[in-house]
Amino acid sequence: MAGRKPGDLKVLVDSDVIFDFIAARFRSYVETLRLFTLAEQGLIKIVTLPHLIISVWYIRGHMKIKNKSMYNSFSKLLTSIEVLDEPAKTITNALMVESTDFED
């Protein structure tokens, strides 16, 4: 990471990470809170894809979760992350990362 400045690193998050954060699901909330705190401090930039935002909102509705605090968390989240508008390019770049887990 030589030569990188704080905030240069982009972290692509999937719908599970977003849902864990806005629903404060205990099993992963501490890790997601740490991730979003790093973003809030400007140390990383969190990005996601448009269809993941839609999926999270759909799941929330399907699970009949309609509480105000989750809605507020979701709204705040959308102001602090970047929703990419180039999914094909992003997926192509992600495929270049050597990982055994495709979602990672």
N, C-alpha and C positions, 0 to 999 in steps of 0.2 A: 504494500500500500504506500510505498514511497512516492512522494510527490502529490499525494491526495490531500485535499483540504477537508475539514469537517463538513459533512453534508453532501460530499461527492458520491458517497456510496448509496446506491438505490437498492431497496429491499422490496421485492415483489411479494405481496401477501395474498393468500387465497381466502376463500369464503370462510373456512373454518377459523382462521385467525381473526378475521373481522367479527365473526359471530361470537367467538370466545370473549373478545374485548367488550362488545356492546352489551352482551347478555351477562357479563361478569361470571362466566362459567368457571367454577372453582378449580377444576382440574388443570386449566391452562391459563387462568387469568393473570397470575403473577408474571409468567413469561411474556404474555402479550402486553401487560402493563409496562414492563421493562422496555419492550420494543418501541411502544408508542411514546414512552418518556424520552428515549434516545432521539426520536424524531422531533419531539417538542423542543428538545434542547438544541436542535439543529445539527446533531452529530450524524444522522442518517436521514434519508428521504424515503418515505414509504409510498409505494405505488401499487396500484391494482388495476384490474381490467373491468370494463363496464359491465359485462355479464355477471361478474362476481357480486357487484353491488346489488344488481337485480335479484340474484339468487338469495342473498342474505335477507333482503326485504320480503321475498316470497316465503322463505322458510319461517321468518318471524310471524307472518300472517297465518301460515298453515299451522303453526304451533299455538295459535291463538294468543300470542304474546302481544299485548297492546298497552303495556304500561308506559307512562309518560317518561320515566327516567331512561328507558331503553331508547325511546324515540329521540330524546335529547342527546343521548350518547351517540346515536347514529348520525344525527345532524352535525354534532361537533366533529365527529370523525371525518365526515365528508369535507369539512373545511381544512383538515390538517393532512390529508393525503392527496396524492395526485392520481386521478383516474386517467389511465393511458388511452389515447385515441389511435394508437397504432398496434393493435393486437397481433397482426401477422408478423411484424418486425420484432416485437417483444418475444413472441413464441420462438421465432427463429433464433434470436439471441440466447434465449433460455436453453434451447437444445444444445448449444455449444458448451454449456457448463457440465463438467463431468460429475455426475451424481447417479447413484443407484436408485434414487427415488424420483420418478418423473415429476411429481408434484413439487418437490423441492426445487 
